C-alpha cells in the first residue's frame, strides 16, 4: 500500500500566524490584535524568530498590514453580528483564529472555514490536540477545487443557509486567481442574500506600492513564481471597485492602507504602520 501522506499547514498561512504572534512579542502596546493561538497551532521550531522572513525590521510593515487586516475583519464581523447576521464564511481560512480568540462573538454565529482538504485535516487535528476542539458552531469545510468540488454545494452540505445574509472574508487569495476567476467569485458572493458583506484583500500593481516597501514586494512576487504559485491578478483600487460593482454588489468601498493606519496606528511613537502592497475591498449585497 502507498504510504499515507500526513497533512501539513500551508507555509504562507504559518508565516501570517507567526507575524501576528511577533506583533504581540515585539511591538509595544497597545496591540492592534492579540493572537498567540496561531503560534500554538503552528508550533514552529525554537529558532523561528531567526528565520529570514521573520526579520523584525525588514518585515515590520508587512506585519502591521497583517494585524491591521485581521483587526479590521474582526471589527466588521462584530459589527455585522450585532446587526443580526448569523453566518461567517472564511475563504482560504489558513490559521485563522477568530473562533478561538473571540468566542463571545463566534459562539453567536455559524462559522464556516473553507480551505484545501489537507490543510483542513491538519488544522482539525491541531485544534483537538491543543484542547480547543471543534464546537458545533464551527464548521471546517474542505473543498478540493482541483477535483471539481463546488464551494457552495460543500457549504450547503455543512449547513450554510443561502437564504440568510452572511459575512464573507477572503484574504490573501485574489492574487492567486485569474481575473475571470475573481469575477466569478465576486458574482457568486454578490448573489447571496441581501445584507451580506464581503471583505476581500487585493494586491496593488508594483508601480503603486510605496517605494520603501517595493523591493520587498518584488521579492514576494519572485518567491511566489519560484514556488509555482505566481501572482495572477493585481488590481488598482478603481479596477477592483469596478469589478465588484459589475459583479452585482449594491455598494463597494476601498479600504486603503492609509485608512487602516488612521484607524489602528495613529499616535504610535514606534513608527509601526501598514504598507499598501495589499489593501481591502468591502462590498455589500
VENTADA-V211559 format. One record per backbone hydrogen bond with DSSP energy under -0.5 kcal/mol. NH is the residue of the N-H (numbers start at 1). CO is the residue of the C=O. E is the energy in kcal/mol with one decimal. If there is no record, write none. Layout:
nh = {NH | NH}
co = {CO | CO}
e = {E | E}
//
This chain:
nh = {14 | 15 | 16 | 17 | 18 | 19 | 20 | 21 | 22 | 23 | 24 | 25 | 26 | 27 | 27 | 35 | 40 | 41 | 42 | 43 | 48 | 50 | 51 | 54 | 55 | 59 | 60 | 63 | 64 | 65 | 66 | 67 | 68 | 69 | 70 | 71 | 72 | 73 | 74 | 75 | 76 | 77 | 78 | 79 | 80 | 81 | 82 | 83 | 83 | 84 | 85 | 86 | 88 | 89 | 90 | 91 | 91 | 92 | 93 | 93 | 96 | 100 | 101 | 102 | 105 | 106 | 107 | 108 | 109 | 110 | 111 | 111 | 112 | 113 | 113 | 114 | 114 | 115 | 120 | 121 | 122 | 123 | 124 | 125 | 126 | 127 | 128 | 129 | 130 | 131 | 132 | 133 | 138 | 139 | 139 | 140 | 141 | 141 | 142 | 143 | 145 | 147 | 148 | 149 | 151 | 154 | 155 | 156 | 157 | 158 | 158 | 159 | 160 | 162 | 164 | 167 | 168 | 169 | 170 | 171 | 176 | 177 | 182 | 183 | 184 | 185 | 186 | 187 | 188 | 189 | 190 | 191 | 192 | 193 | 196 | 197 | 198 | 199 | 200 | 201 | 202 | 204 | 208 | 209 | 209 | 213 | 214 | 215 | 217 | 218 | 219 | 220 | 221 | 222 | 223 | 224 | 225 | 226 | 227 | 228 | 229 | 232 | 232 | 233 | 235 | 240 | 241 | 242 | 243 | 244 | 245 | 246 | 247 | 248 | 248 | 249 | 250 | 251 | 253 | 255 | 255 | 256 | 260 | 261 | 262 | 263 | 264 | 265 | 266 | 268 | 275 | 279 | 280 | 281 | 282 | 283 | 284 | 285}
co = {10 | 11 | 12 | 13 | 14 | 15 | 16 | 17 | 18 | 19 | 20 | 21 | 22 | 22 | 23 | 33 | 36 | 37 | 38 | 39 | 45 | 47 | 48 | 51 | 52 | 55 | 57 | 59 | 60 | 61 | 62 | 63 | 64 | 65 | 66 | 67 | 68 | 69 | 70 | 71 | 72 | 73 | 74 | 75 | 76 | 77 | 78 | 79 | 80 | 81 | 80 | 165 | 110 | 167 | 112 | 89 | 169 | 114 | 90 | 114 | 93 | 97 | 97 | 98 | 102 | 102 | 103 | 105 | 106 | 86 | 109 | 137 | 88 | 111 | 139 | 90 | 112 | 141 | 116 | 117 | 118 | 119 | 120 | 121 | 122 | 123 | 124 | 125 | 126 | 128 | 127 | 127 | 135 | 111 | 137 | 138 | 113 | 139 | 140 | 115 | 143 | 144 | 145 | 144 | 149 | 150 | 151 | 152 | 153 | 154 | 155 | 156 | 155 | 160 | 161 | 87 | 197 | 89 | 199 | 91 | 173 | 174 | 178 | 179 | 180 | 181 | 182 | 183 | 184 | 185 | 186 | 187 | 189 | 162 | 193 | 166 | 283 | 168 | 281 | 170 | 279 | 277 | 205 | 205 | 206 | 210 | 210 | 211 | 213 | 214 | 215 | 216 | 217 | 218 | 219 | 220 | 221 | 222 | 223 | 225 | 224 | 175 | 230 | 175 | 203 | 236 | 237 | 238 | 239 | 240 | 241 | 242 | 243 | 244 | 245 | 244 | 284 | 284 | 282 | 253 | 280 | 254 | 256 | 257 | 258 | 259 | 260 | 261 | 261 | 265 | 61 | 202 | 255 | 200 | 253 | 198 | 251 | 196}
e = {-2.1 | -2.2 | -2.2 | -2.0 | -2.5 | -2.2 | -1.9 | -1.9 | -2.5 | -1.7 | -1.0 | -2.0 | -3.2 | -0.8 | -1.1 | -0.6 | -1.8 | -2.5 | -2.6 | -2.4 | -1.8 | -2.1 | -1.5 | -2.0 | -1.3 | -2.1 | -0.9 | -3.0 | -2.5 | -1.9 | -2.3 | -2.3 | -2.4 | -2.4 | -2.2 | -2.4 | -2.7 | -2.1 | -2.4 | -2.8 | -2.3 | -2.8 | -2.5 | -2.4 | -2.7 | -2.8 | -1.8 | -0.8 | -0.6 | -1.6 | -2.2 | -0.5 | -2.3 | -3.3 | -3.0 | -0.6 | -3.0 | -1.0 | -0.6 | -2.5 | -1.7 | -0.5 | -2.8 | -2.9 | -1.4 | -3.1 | -2.2 | -1.7 | -1.8 | -2.0 | -0.6 | -2.9 | -3.1 | -0.6 | -2.7 | -3.1 | -0.7 | -1.5 | -2.5 | -2.4 | -2.0 | -2.4 | -2.7 | -2.0 | -2.4 | -2.8 | -1.9 | -2.6 | -2.3 | -1.1 | -1.7 | -1.9 | -1.9 | -3.3 | -0.6 | -0.6 | -3.3 | -0.7 | -0.7 | -2.4 | -1.0 | -0.8 | -1.6 | -2.1 | -0.6 | -2.5 | -2.5 | -2.3 | -2.2 | -1.1 | -0.5 | -1.5 | -2.6 | -0.7 | -1.7 | -2.5 | -3.0 | -2.9 | -2.7 | -0.6 | -1.9 | -1.2 | -2.4 | -2.5 | -2.5 | -2.2 | -2.6 | -2.5 | -2.0 | -2.2 | -2.7 | -1.0 | -1.8 | -0.7 | -1.4 | -2.2 | -3.2 | -2.8 | -2.8 | -2.0 | -2.4 | -2.3 | -2.1 | -0.5 | -1.3 | -1.6 | -1.1 | -0.6 | -2.0 | -2.8 | -2.0 | -2.0 | -2.1 | -2.3 | -2.6 | -2.2 | -2.1 | -2.6 | -1.7 | -1.5 | -2.4 | -3.6 | -0.6 | -1.4 | -2.7 | -2.3 | -2.1 | -2.1 | -2.3 | -2.3 | -2.5 | -2.5 | -1.4 | -0.6 | -0.9 | -1.8 | -1.6 | -1.5 | -2.7 | -0.5 | -2.8 | -0.7 | -2.1 | -2.7 | -2.2 | -2.1 | -2.9 | -1.9 | -0.7 | -1.8 | -1.1 | -2.5 | -2.2 | -3.1 | -2.7 | -2.3 | -2.3 | -2.3}
//
